[in-house]
Amino acid sequence: MAHTKISGEVIGIDLGTTYSCVAVARKGRNVEIIANDQGNRTTPSYVAFSPASAGSERLIGEAAKNQATLNPGRTIFDVKRRPCVEMDVNGQLKTFTPEELSAMVLVKMKETAEAYLGKQVKHAVVTVPAYFNDLQRQATKDAGTIAGLDVLRIINEPTAGALAYGLNQDSRRKRNILVYDLGGGTFDVSVLNIDKDEFRVLATGGDTHLGGGDFDQRVMKYFVDMIKRKYKKDVSKDRKALGKLRRECERAKRVLSSQTQVRVEIDSFIQGMDFSEPLTRARFEDLNSDLFERTLEVVKSTMEDANVEKDEIDEIVLVGGSTRIPKVTEMLKKAFNGKEPSKGINPDEAVAYGAAVQGAMLSSDQEGVVLVDVTPLSLGVQALGGLMSVVMPRNTVIPRKITRGRYTTFADQQTSMFIQVFQGERPLTMDCIHLGSFVLGDIAPAPRYVYKYMSHVILINDVIKCSTT
């Protein structure tokens, strides 16, 4: 498909819940993951403000995370999961929207790319969890605008991961792959068919509140309860102590990916007490057993939506840092009758890699890969009685034009309709996500209750258009 060539580099950004990553593709598919000023290829998605006595300096990335235990009240993480946040900045209470907080992280990624490339960067492709709704996708675009970036495309994280995997394989044969994307804060599954340079998403599913951070929370609760029971101390209200425990639990989780036991140790943990307790991999897996099981339920439902059986999956691709947890490989291997998940790509960098490839396609006249994606949630309009009238079912290929009949007016000679658009899977619109509303005019006058009108809905680059005939 022809497109307007973009002048300048287009970077790919994986805007993660816990860590973010930036990449650029040069000379076609030669992708470079860009290290930050600390030499790290991923950057913590942390934002902090130093105390007023230190000038309320804004800190992003490692600098923000490193001071989190000493300054918990002015440190923000899990940005994609948070609503508005109030914080004392220079003695004044300021409210930050999720878009503003995400923009701060995007600015850091933009500056990282500019330092490496030696020139200004204006354009980006940014990834989002596949199960994000349209409001969340628009908020991500808005964050890019605040950060001084023209976000040319929003693409789904597992699709970007599949792109990274598929382009690193020598095989040109047609095959089905399942992308299991478990990050720090979200979980996605996509089933794709790859045929040479065509990547066709068959179905996608996910949970925007399931990730490595939830595993950390389970381990934290385990130790909070243990400390209360064993040492008669309650750390649940001590923000500094909780910050120390959170950091140590995250470290322990990482160690348990390569060892079967680790010691959780914190000096001067609470009231001068040093803390040291063992944590085994078996205990970690037991604490999070239901969370692991939840991911398999999403895998099952997504495969059903894709109409693909287990034995029709040729490859399982792991994306997201949390897939390093051995239990993930173990349970997927068992679920797919012994099929070994692929470890052919770096799970921390795959999404940014795929986004950079998409960016190169947008800035080049050359023919690139073809991406055919789907809408993750059903799209519909409100009908009589507050019912959700689905116009575009979930996992419909986009962009798409769909015609739906059986809509009618309420009054004789009515010439306009008030249309409310929703997204979701529930039968009532009150339980779905309200995307917006508009007045559809120029309707030919007719008696009420005559089923004459057809709604045409087109979803192109997140734009919805309606008309009647």
VEXDREN-476870 format. One record per residue (C-alpha): residue number from 1; y, x, z. Coordinates in steps of 0.1 Angstrom, whole numbers, m for minus. Layout:
N
@resi:NUM	py:Y	px:X	pz:Z;
...
//
This chain:
469
@resi:1	py:0	px:0	pz:0;
@resi:2	py:34	px:14	pz:m9;
@resi:3	py:58	px:22	pz:18;
@resi:4	py:93	px:38	pz:22;
@resi:5	py:89	px:75	pz:28;
@resi:6	py:102	px:86	pz:62;
@resi:7	py:124	px:117	pz:63;
@resi:8	py:114	px:142	pz:90;
@resi:9	py:85	px:146	pz:114;
@resi:10	py:67	px:115	pz:128;
@resi:11	py:51	px:123	pz:161;
@resi:12	py:22	px:105	pz:177;
@resi:13	py:25	px:95	pz:213;
@resi:14	py:m3	px:83	pz:236;
@resi:15	py:18	px:66	pz:263;
@resi:16	py:m8	px:64	pz:290;
@resi:17	py:m8	px:47	pz:324;
@resi:18	py:m15	px:79	pz:342;
@resi:19	py:m11	px:107	pz:316;
@resi:20	py:7	px:109	pz:283;
@resi:21	py:1	px:131	pz:253;
@resi:22	py:21	px:140	pz:221;
@resi:23	py:9	px:153	pz:188;
@resi:24	py:21	px:160	pz:153;
@resi:25	py:2	px:162	pz:120;
@resi:26	py:12	px:189	pz:95;
@resi:27	py:0	px:194	pz:60;
@resi:28	py:m20	px:162	pz:59;
@resi:29	py:m46	px:160	pz:87;
@resi:30	py:m39	px:193	pz:104;
@resi:31	py:m31	px:178	pz:138;
@resi:32	py:m15	px:199	pz:166;
@resi:33	py:m15	px:186	pz:202;
@resi:34	py:18	px:198	pz:217;
@resi:35	py:18	px:214	pz:252;
@resi:36	py:46	px:206	pz:276;
@resi:37	py:69	px:231	pz:293;
@resi:38	py:42	px:238	pz:319;
@resi:39	py:17	px:247	pz:292;
@resi:40	py:m3	px:215	pz:297;
@resi:41	py:m14	px:193	pz:268;
@resi:42	py:m12	px:161	pz:288;
@resi:43	py:18	px:151	pz:310;
@resi:44	py:16	px:129	pz:341;
@resi:45	py:33	px:95	pz:335;
@resi:46	py:53	px:99	pz:367;
@resi:47	py:90	px:93	pz:373;
@resi:48	py:108	px:103	pz:404;
@resi:49	py:143	px:107	pz:418;
@resi:50	py:150	px:134	pz:443;
@resi:51	py:167	px:124	pz:476;
@resi:52	py:205	px:117	pz:476;
@resi:53	py:210	px:150	pz:495;
@resi:54	py:195	px:168	pz:465;
@resi:55	py:217	px:148	pz:440;
@resi:56	py:191	px:121	pz:430;
@resi:57	py:179	px:143	pz:401;
@resi:58	py:156	px:125	pz:378;
@resi:59	py:122	px:141	pz:375;
@resi:60	py:95	px:133	pz:349;
@resi:61	py:59	px:145	pz:345;
@resi:62	py:45	px:174	pz:366;
@resi:63	py:78	px:178	pz:385;
@resi:64	py:76	px:142	pz:396;
@resi:65	py:40	px:142	pz:405;
@resi:66	py:42	px:175	pz:424;
@resi:67	py:67	px:161	pz:449;
@resi:68	py:51	px:126	pz:452;
@resi:69	py:35	px:132	pz:486;
@resi:70	py:68	px:144	pz:501;
@resi:71	py:89	px:117	pz:484;
@resi:72	py:67	px:86	pz:480;
@resi:73	py:95	px:61	pz:482;
@resi:74	py:113	px:76	pz:451;
@resi:75	py:82	px:82	pz:430;
@resi:76	py:69	px:58	pz:404;
@resi:77	py:35	px:59	pz:387;
@resi:78	py:12	px:34	pz:369;
@resi:79	py:43	px:24	pz:350;
@resi:80	py:25	px:1	pz:326;
@resi:81	py:11	px:m20	pz:354;
@resi:82	py:44	px:m24	pz:373;
@resi:83	py:71	px:m51	pz:371;
@resi:84	py:107	px:m42	pz:378;
@resi:85	py:111	px:m15	pz:404;
@resi:86	py:140	px:m12	pz:429;
@resi:87	py:150	px:23	pz:440;
@resi:88	py:178	px:40	pz:459;
@resi:89	py:197	px:63	pz:435;
@resi:90	py:228	px:81	pz:449;
@resi:91	py:231	px:56	pz:477;
@resi:92	py:229	px:26	pz:453;
@resi:93	py:200	px:2	pz:449;
@resi:94	py:191	px:3	pz:412;
@resi:95	py:165	px:m19	pz:394;
@resi:96	py:144	px:m3	pz:366;
@resi:97	py:125	px:m24	pz:341;
@resi:98	py:91	px:m14	pz:328;
@resi:99	py:108	px:m6	pz:294;
@resi:100	py:133	px:18	pz:311;
@resi:101	py:106	px:36	pz:331;
@resi:102	py:84	px:39	pz:300;
@resi:103	py:114	px:52	pz:281;
@resi:104	py:118	px:80	pz:306;
@resi:105	py:83	px:91	pz:299;
@resi:106	py:89	px:88	pz:262;
@resi:107	py:120	px:109	pz:264;
@resi:108	py:99	px:136	pz:281;
@resi:109	py:73	px:135	pz:252;
@resi:110	py:101	px:135	pz:226;
@resi:111	py:117	px:166	pz:242;
@resi:112	py:83	px:183	pz:244;
@resi:113	py:79	px:177	pz:206;
@resi:114	py:114	px:188	pz:198;
@resi:115	py:110	px:221	pz:218;
@resi:116	py:79	px:229	pz:198;
@resi:117	py:91	px:218	pz:164;
@resi:118	py:126	px:233	pz:169;
@resi:119	py:144	px:203	pz:155;
@resi:120	py:153	px:167	pz:164;
@resi:121	py:126	px:140	pz:163;
@resi:122	py:136	px:105	pz:155;
@resi:123	py:104	px:87	pz:145;
@resi:124	py:72	px:80	pz:163;
@resi:125	py:39	px:61	pz:163;
@resi:126	py:31	px:49	pz:198;
@resi:127	py:m2	px:37	pz:211;
@resi:128	py:m9	px:8	pz:234;
@resi:129	py:m41	px:m7	pz:250;
@resi:130	py:m59	px:m29	pz:224;
@resi:131	py:m58	px:m58	pz:248;
@resi:132	py:m20	px:m57	pz:252;
@resi:133	py:m3	px:m90	pz:243;
@resi:134	py:27	px:m92	pz:219;
@resi:135	py:52	px:m92	pz:247;
@resi:136	py:38	px:m59	pz:261;
@resi:137	py:38	px:m45	pz:226;
@resi:138	py:74	px:m54	pz:220;
@resi:139	py:83	px:m39	pz:254;
@resi:140	py:68	px:m6	pz:243;
@resi:141	py:89	px:m7	pz:211;
@resi:142	py:120	px:m14	pz:232;
@resi:143	py:111	px:15	pz:254;
@resi:144	py:110	px:37	pz:223;
@resi:145	py:145	px:25	pz:212;
@resi:146	py:159	px:32	pz:247;
@resi:147	py:144	px:67	pz:244;
@resi:148	py:161	px:73	pz:211;
@resi:149	py:130	px:68	pz:189;
@resi:150	py:124	px:46	pz:160;
@resi:151	py:89	px:34	pz:167;
@resi:152	py:75	px:29	pz:132;
@resi:153	py:42	px:15	pz:143;
@resi:154	py:24	px:4	pz:174;
@resi:155	py:m14	px:10	pz:171;
@resi:156	py:m42	px:3	pz:194;
@resi:157	py:m56	px:31	pz:215;
@resi:158	py:m93	px:27	pz:205;
@resi:159	py:m83	px:25	pz:168;
@resi:160	py:m64	px:57	pz:172;
@resi:161	py:m94	px:73	pz:189;
@resi:162	py:m117	px:61	pz:162;
@resi:163	py:m93	px:76	pz:136;
@resi:164	py:m95	px:110	pz:154;
@resi:165	py:m133	px:108	pz:156;
@resi:166	py:m139	px:96	pz:121;
@resi:167	py:m116	px:122	pz:105;
@resi:168	py:m134	px:150	pz:124;
@resi:169	py:m168	px:141	pz:110;
@resi:170	py:m183	px:154	pz:78;
@resi:171	py:m203	px:123	pz:72;
@resi:172	py:m189	px:100	pz:45;
@resi:173	py:m216	px:73	pz:50;
@resi:174	py:m208	px:38	pz:60;
@resi:175	py:m214	px:32	pz:97;
@resi:176	py:m206	px:11	pz:127;
@resi:177	py:m190	px:28	pz:157;
@resi:178	py:m183	px:15	pz:192;
@resi:179	py:m152	px:30	pz:209;
@resi:180	py:m154	px:29	pz:247;
@resi:181	py:m119	px:37	pz:259;
@resi:182	py:m116	px:41	pz:297;
@resi:183	py:m83	px:56	pz:307;
@resi:184	py:m64	px:59	pz:339;
@resi:185	py:m52	px:23	pz:341;
@resi:186	py:m67	px:3	pz:312;
@resi:187	py:m100	px:m3	pz:295;
@resi:188	py:m106	px:m12	pz:258;
@resi:189	py:m136	px:m16	pz:236;
@resi:190	py:m135	px:m18	pz:198;
@resi:191	py:m162	px:m21	pz:173;
@resi:192	py:m153	px:m6	pz:139;
@resi:193	py:m169	px:m2	pz:105;
@resi:194	py:m160	px:32	pz:89;
@resi:195	py:m166	px:35	pz:51;
@resi:196	py:m152	px:69	pz:38;
@resi:197	py:m114	px:66	pz:45;
@resi:198	py:m114	px:29	pz:54;
@resi:199	py:m114	px:20	pz:92;
@resi:200	py:m120	px:m17	pz:97;
@resi:201	py:m119	px:m31	pz:132;
@resi:202	py:m144	px:m59	pz:136;
@resi:203	py:m136	px:m69	pz:172;
@resi:204	py:m117	px:m56	pz:202;
@resi:205	py:m118	px:m65	pz:239;
@resi:206	py:m105	px:m51	pz:271;
@resi:207	py:m91	px:m53	pz:306;
@resi:208	py:m56	px:m41	pz:312;
@resi:209	py:m62	px:m37	pz:350;
@resi:210	py:m93	px:m15	pz:350;
@resi:211	py:m93	px:23	pz:348;
@resi:212	py:m96	px:56	pz:367;
@resi:213	py:m68	px:46	pz:391;
@resi:214	py:m90	px:17	pz:403;
@resi:215	py:m118	px:41	pz:410;
@resi:216	py:m94	px:62	pz:431;
@resi:217	py:m83	px:31	pz:450;
@resi:218	py:m119	px:24	pz:460;
@resi:219	py:m124	px:59	pz:473;
@resi:220	py:m91	px:57	pz:491;
@resi:221	py:m101	px:25	pz:508;
@resi:222	py:m134	px:40	pz:518;
@resi:223	py:m117	px:69	pz:536;
@resi:224	py:m89	px:47	pz:551;
@resi:225	py:m116	px:25	pz:567;
@resi:226	py:m136	px:56	pz:578;
@resi:227	py:m105	px:72	pz:594;
@resi:228	py:m97	px:39	pz:613;
@resi:229	py:m133	px:36	pz:625;
@resi:230	py:m141	px:73	pz:632;
@resi:231	py:m107	px:87	pz:643;
@resi:232	py:m89	px:55	pz:655;
@resi:233	py:m60	px:62	pz:632;
@resi:234	py:m45	px:37	pz:607;
@resi:235	py:m31	px:55	pz:576;
@resi:236	py:m26	px:23	pz:556;
@resi:237	py:11	px:20	pz:565;
@resi:238	py:19	px:57	pz:562;
@resi:239	py:32	px:62	pz:526;
@resi:240	py:32	px:100	pz:528;
@resi:241	py:m4	px:101	pz:542;
@resi:242	py:m15	px:77	pz:515;
@resi:243	py:1	px:98	pz:488;
@resi:244	py:m18	px:129	pz:500;
@resi:245	py:m50	px:109	pz:501;
@resi:246	py:m45	px:95	pz:466;
@resi:247	py:m40	px:130	pz:452;
@resi:248	py:m70	px:144	pz:469;
@resi:249	py:m92	px:114	pz:459;
@resi:250	py:m82	px:119	pz:423;
@resi:251	py:m91	px:156	pz:425;
@resi:252	py:m124	px:147	pz:442;
@resi:253	py:m132	px:123	pz:414;
@resi:254	py:m126	px:150	pz:388;
@resi:255	py:m148	px:175	pz:407;
@resi:256	py:m176	px:150	pz:409;
@resi:257	py:m178	px:149	pz:371;
@resi:258	py:m194	px:184	pz:373;
@resi:259	py:m207	px:186	pz:408;
@resi:260	py:m228	px:162	pz:429;
@resi:261	py:m207	px:167	pz:461;
@resi:262	py:m172	px:176	pz:471;
@resi:263	py:m152	px:178	pz:503;
@resi:264	py:m121	px:158	pz:506;
@resi:265	py:m97	px:180	pz:526;
@resi:266	py:m61	px:175	pz:536;
@resi:267	py:m42	px:197	pz:560;
@resi:268	py:m18	px:180	pz:585;
@resi:269	py:m29	px:147	pz:572;
@resi:270	py:m16	px:123	pz:599;
@resi:271	py:m1	px:131	pz:633;
@resi:272	py:m9	px:167	pz:628;
@resi:273	py:m46	px:161	pz:622;
@resi:274	py:m65	px:180	pz:595;
@resi:275	py:m90	px:159	pz:576;
@resi:276	py:m122	px:171	pz:560;
@resi:277	py:m151	px:148	pz:549;
@resi:278	py:m178	px:150	pz:522;
@resi:279	py:m180	px:127	pz:492;
@resi:280	py:m211	px:126	pz:471;
@resi:281	py:m214	px:115	pz:435;
@resi:282	py:m239	px:88	pz:445;
@resi:283	py:m214	px:74	pz:471;
@resi:284	py:m186	px:74	pz:444;
@resi:285	py:m208	px:55	pz:420;
@resi:286	py:m218	px:30	pz:446;
@resi:287	py:m182	px:23	pz:456;
@resi:288	py:m173	px:16	pz:420;
@resi:289	py:m206	px:0	pz:408;
@resi:290	py:m190	px:m34	pz:401;
@resi:291	py:m162	px:m18	pz:381;
@resi:292	py:m187	px:1	pz:359;
@resi:293	py:m205	px:m32	pz:354;
@resi:294	py:m173	px:m49	pz:343;
@resi:295	py:m169	px:m24	pz:315;
@resi:296	py:m204	px:m33	pz:302;
@resi:297	py:m196	px:m70	pz:303;
@resi:298	py:m166	px:m63	pz:280;
@resi:299	py:m188	px:m42	pz:257;
@resi:300	py:m213	px:m71	pz:254;
@resi:301	py:m187	px:m98	pz:247;
@resi:302	py:m169	px:m75	pz:221;
@resi:303	py:m201	px:m69	pz:203;
@resi:304	py:m208	px:m106	pz:202;
@resi:305	py:m174	px:m112	pz:187;
@resi:306	py:m181	px:m85	pz:161;
@resi:307	py:m215	px:m101	pz:154;
@resi:308	py:m231	px:m67	pz:157;
@resi:309	py:m264	px:m60	pz:175;
@resi:310	py:m271	px:m29	pz:196;
@resi:311	py:m294	px:m13	pz:170;
@resi:312	py:m266	px:m17	pz:144;
@resi:313	py:m243	px:6	pz:163;
@resi:314	py:m246	px:41	pz:147;
@resi:315	py:m223	px:60	pz:171;
@resi:316	py:m207	px:55	pz:205;
@resi:317	py:m173	px:73	pz:208;
@resi:318	py:m159	px:80	pz:243;
@resi:319	py:m121	px:80	pz:246;
@resi:320	py:m100	px:84	pz:278;
@resi:321	py:m102	px:109	pz:306;
@resi:322	py:m123	px:86	pz:328;
@resi:323	py:m152	px:87	pz:303;
@resi:324	py:m159	px:122	pz:318;
@resi:325	py:m174	px:104	pz:348;
@resi:326	py:m212	px:110	pz:343;
@resi:327	py:m220	px:74	pz:352;
@resi:328	py:m203	px:62	pz:320;
@resi:329	py:m226	px:82	pz:298;
@resi:330	py:m256	px:73	pz:319;
@resi:331	py:m251	px:35	pz:318;
@resi:332	py:m241	px:34	pz:281;
@resi:333	py:m272	px:54	pz:272;
@resi:334	py:m293	px:29	pz:291;
@resi:335	py:m275	px:m1	pz:276;
@resi:336	py:m280	px:12	pz:241;
@resi:337	py:m317	px:21	pz:244;
@resi:338	py:m313	px:58	pz:248;
@resi:339	py:m285	px:64	pz:223;
@resi:340	py:m264	px:94	pz:234;
@resi:341	py:m226	px:88	pz:233;
@resi:342	py:m208	px:113	pz:212;
@resi:343	py:m188	px:141	pz:228;
@resi:344	py:m173	px:153	pz:195;
@resi:345	py:m136	px:148	pz:204;
@resi:346	py:m115	px:156	pz:235;
@resi:347	py:m112	px:122	pz:252;
@resi:348	py:m77	px:131	pz:267;
@resi:349	py:m62	px:140	pz:233;
@resi:350	py:m80	px:117	pz:208;
@resi:351	py:m55	px:88	pz:210;
@resi:352	py:m25	px:110	pz:204;
@resi:353	py:m44	px:128	pz:176;
@resi:354	py:m50	px:95	pz:158;
@resi:355	py:m14	px:83	pz:163;
@resi:356	py:m2	px:116	pz:147;
@resi:357	py:m24	px:110	pz:117;
@resi:358	py:m9	px:75	pz:113;
@resi:359	py:25	px:91	pz:116;
@resi:360	py:17	px:116	pz:88;
@resi:361	py:6	px:87	pz:66;
@resi:362	py:39	px:69	pz:71;
@resi:363	py:59	px:101	pz:63;
@resi:364	py:39	px:111	pz:32;
@resi:365	py:36	px:98	pz:m4;
@resi:366	py:m1	px:107	pz:m3;
@resi:367	py:m28	px:81	pz:0;
@resi:368	py:m42	px:83	pz:35;
@resi:369	py:m68	px:64	pz:54;
@resi:370	py:m68	px:26	pz:54;
@resi:371	py:m66	px:9	pz:88;
@resi:372	py:m76	px:m28	pz:91;
@resi:373	py:m69	px:m40	pz:126;
@resi:374	py:m73	px:m73	pz:144;
@resi:375	py:m53	px:m94	pz:168;
@resi:376	py:m67	px:m90	pz:203;
@resi:377	py:m58	px:m125	pz:216;
@resi:378	py:m57	px:m159	pz:200;
@resi:379	py:m24	px:m171	pz:187;
@resi:380	py:m14	px:m208	pz:189;
@resi:381	py:12	px:m235	pz:194;
@resi:382	py:16	px:m261	pz:220;
@resi:383	py:3	px:m295	pz:211;
@resi:384	py:6	px:m329	pz:228;
@resi:385	py:m3	px:m328	pz:264;
@resi:386	py:3	px:m291	pz:267;
@resi:387	py:m29	px:m282	pz:248;
@resi:388	py:m33	px:m248	pz:232;
@resi:389	py:m37	px:m255	pz:194;
@resi:390	py:m52	px:m222	pz:181;
@resi:391	py:m37	px:m211	pz:148;
@resi:392	py:m51	px:m176	pz:147;
@resi:393	py:m83	px:m169	pz:167;
@resi:394	py:m87	px:m136	pz:184;
@resi:395	py:m101	px:m108	pz:163;
@resi:396	py:m85	px:m122	pz:132;
@resi:397	py:m77	px:m94	pz:106;
@resi:398	py:m39	px:m88	pz:104;
@resi:399	py:m16	px:m92	pz:86;
@resi:400	py:m29	px:m126	pz:77;
@resi:401	py:m17	px:m160	pz:63;
@resi:402	py:m35	px:m189	pz:78;
@resi:403	py:m30	px:m226	pz:71;
@resi:404	py:m37	px:m252	pz:98;
@resi:405	py:m34	px:m290	pz:93;
@resi:406	py:m34	px:m320	pz:117;
@resi:407	py:1	px:m315	pz:130;
@resi:408	py:24	px:m345	pz:132;
@resi:409	py:59	px:m356	pz:142;
@resi:410	py:67	px:m379	pz:171;
@resi:411	py:94	px:m400	pz:156;
@resi:412	py:100	px:m419	pz:124;
@resi:413	py:120	px:m398	pz:98;
@resi:414	py:119	px:m367	pz:120;
@resi:415	py:132	px:m337	pz:101;
@resi:416	py:126	px:m309	pz:125;
@resi:417	py:100	px:m296	pz:151;
@resi:418	py:103	px:m276	pz:182;
@resi:419	py:76	px:m250	pz:180;
@resi:420	py:64	px:m231	pz:211;
@resi:421	py:41	px:m201	pz:204;
@resi:422	py:15	px:m189	pz:229;
@resi:423	py:m12	px:m162	pz:231;
@resi:424	py:m44	px:m164	pz:251;
@resi:425	py:m78	px:m179	pz:254;
@resi:426	py:m73	px:m208	pz:278;
@resi:427	py:m73	px:m245	pz:267;
@resi:428	py:m39	px:m252	pz:283;
@resi:429	py:m7	px:m234	pz:273;
@resi:430	py:4	px:m232	pz:309;
@resi:431	py:m24	px:m207	pz:314;
@resi:432	py:m15	px:m187	pz:283;
@resi:433	py:13	px:m162	pz:275;
@resi:434	py:45	px:m178	pz:262;
@resi:435	py:57	px:m156	pz:233;
@resi:436	py:87	px:m176	pz:223;
@resi:437	py:99	px:m208	pz:206;
@resi:438	py:120	px:m219	pz:176;
@resi:439	py:131	px:m250	pz:157;
@resi:440	py:113	px:m256	pz:124;
@resi:441	py:137	px:m276	pz:101;
@resi:442	py:138	px:m290	pz:66;
@resi:443	py:108	px:m313	pz:72;
@resi:444	py:105	px:m341	pz:46;
@resi:445	py:112	px:m374	pz:64;
@resi:446	py:82	px:m396	pz:70;
@resi:447	py:68	px:m421	pz:94;
@resi:448	py:57	px:m407	pz:128;
@resi:449	py:20	px:m399	pz:135;
@resi:450	py:12	px:m394	pz:98;
@resi:451	py:m10	px:m363	pz:95;
@resi:452	py:9	px:m348	pz:66;
@resi:453	py:22	px:m315	pz:77;
@resi:454	py:6	px:m281	pz:75;
@resi:455	py:17	px:m251	pz:95;
@resi:456	py:16	px:m217	pz:77;
@resi:457	py:16	px:m188	pz:102;
@resi:458	py:20	px:m153	pz:90;
@resi:459	py:17	px:m123	pz:113;
@resi:460	py:31	px:m92	pz:98;
@resi:461	py:43	px:m63	pz:120;
@resi:462	py:44	px:m87	pz:149;
@resi:463	py:66	px:m112	pz:131;
@resi:464	py:55	px:m149	pz:130;
@resi:465	py:68	px:m172	pz:103;
@resi:466	py:61	px:m209	pz:101;
@resi:467	py:67	px:m234	pz:73;
@resi:468	py:55	px:m269	pz:64;
@resi:469	py:43	px:m286	pz:33;
//
